[in-house]
């Protein structure tokens, strides 16, 4: 299933996350890069976060509870943006994150994966629950009002192109993954198309 979905994802790149070089970077074929392992990642405790990126938000999680960024302080936060109608690229990314989380063992407790919608009009908490629940129980889905989502998109410099017609699956968005530190500050950028091994190694690097 995994491989078939990855191939399907390739054929649908033009429909989702279609941002030229970013869409290319989304290419799962990039998985041919040298494998890294969680065990080999050098720990970098206490690395200072980079100010001025990310920041406060007040959104609603997939269980309907109001959440702010402060709720996630004390752990690393892996932030990604997408939308539940994304035909395949967002699901492929989330499958990769789920695989990375499963490979972390006990270290998984050090990180909260957060999936923030770029399409709050369609993505109700109920839709978000059904979507993130397909991938990993640790993933928190966040949605909110149009203004709140626009604010968090601006703070993370996400590029979004909402679908003009009736087909919400044609919404495009950049899909970097942002690793935030225990104080909520930005510490590391993970490229679209990173392998589960690369994602896990990056988390492990800052989790100790
Ligand atoms: Ni997508």
Boltz pocket constraint, residues with backbone or C-beta under 6 A from the ligand:
constraints:
  - pocket:
      binder: B
      contacts: [[A, 16], [A, 17], [A, 81], [A, 82], [A, 83], [A, 86], [A, 89], [A, 90], [A, 171], [A, 173], [A, 175]]
      max_distance: 6.0
